[in-house]
Amino acid sequence: MFSIEEFSAVYNEPVFVKWGIIDDDSVLCYRVEYTYGNDVAYGNVYTNTNAESGFISERKYKWKTNTVLIVRVIAYGKDGREIASTSSRTANIEETVLFENMEIHAYNGSSEILKSGCSYGKTKLEISGKIKNCGHAWYITASLSLIGESEKTDFKIRSDSEGFVFDYENQSVTFTITTDELYLDGTYECYISVCDYKGKVYNNAYQYNDNIVFSRDGEYNVSSDIKITKLTGKKELFDNNGVTSKRIFVEYDFEKKSGETYYVLFRYRKANDTSYTPVNSESVDTQEQTASILINNDDEYDYYIKLIVANSNSIIEKECYIVDSDVFIDFKAGGTGIGIGKTVENDGLEIGFDTTFFGDVYIQRGNDEIKLIDYIKGVVNGTYTT
């Protein structure tokens, strides 16, 4: 049947047209007729052979303005006259690509978790939505990258794949991308890109970005069923494949119930930072129950280490403080702070050791020096306000 089977047009990109050829010796060639406003233009000449090879890419026609484009395909006989034409197809070419109904669902096994929820072990993502004014997108690509990291993982769906539906009438794509199972811990950027037939992103405007956060904040119970019995750490030098390197070495343990599956996550931060960095799963040895966090050899910071242990529906966490053991006493620039057993990071006195006082400790209030024990009693009975 001589008709346009597929047709797509997108702002500043080639027009694609596919039609059913006429299996008749009387046909010499075909041309695509373009009508936009009061103007008419004609595309290249195609024979039966090259017209049946798939989409015809009219690369010289790239509309750079918003317009209503009408196309039809004309068949010419051997005498050069028009002998048949298809019905017309219309597309609204708009500059702005629109992303609608974008959703990201996460699954641990068969159980769905919140997008900003717990991600223990392997997690599979289902990314779906609708993209309008995108012409004939040959690929939709979802790129995942941990915020602050350059490495990314791409998941691509082709136009001939299940989960990819192109609406030629409205020049839009409805799609669903299902990723492989991933180990996710932290905040990720998810870019959705519209790509041409070579997999190249049309342009930067054809991208949608969403942040997905996997952390301990989800529909899980903070439970006393899991008991962390050990969490200690220290800084040390070690042989890293023949190179002397520095690391934070952590040992941990927790009570386990027979038949229960547990997931172990670590995060760390410098003492004066507020946000944690996830520890790569490859740095955690669940058999030996240790974790190794590589740091710079000249690192003199103190750290907080957080251990998160979870089973299928419960979670618990514990934190420990790692002092820089190479430092006995440290003075803050300007003389506003002293660190004992740690690098000083704030104004005032910071002590990185467990501390025992053998004499009295006093609180200064105005001109009065008050013993700490008396001051605490005074706060309790209302004599002093904090």
Beta strands, then each sheet from edge to edge (+ up, - down):
strand 1: 4-8
strand 2: 15-19
strand 3: 27-36
strand 4: 39-46
strand 5: 56-58
strand 6: 67-77
strand 7: 82-85
strand 8: 89-93
strand 9: 98-108
strand 10: 111-113
strand 11: 122-132
strand 12: 139-146
strand 13: 153-158
strand 14: 164-167
strand 15: 172-183
strand 16: 186-195
strand 17: 207-214
strand 18: 221-222
strand 19: 228-240
strand 20: 243-254
strand 21: 263-270
strand 22: 277-278
strand 23: 284-285
strand 24: 290-295
strand 25: 303-310
strand 26: 314-322
strand 27: 329-331
strand 28: 337-340
strand 29: 348-351
strand 30: 362-365
strand 31: 368-371
sheet 1: 1+ 2- 5+
sheet 2: 4+ 3- 6+ 7-
sheet 3: 4+ 3- 6+ 8-
sheet 4: 10+ 9- 11+ 15- 14+
sheet 5: 13+ 12- 16+ 17-
sheet 6: 18+ 26+ 25- 21+ 22-
sheet 7: 19+ 20- 24+ 23-
sheet 8: 27+ 28- 29-
sheet 9: 30+ 31-
end
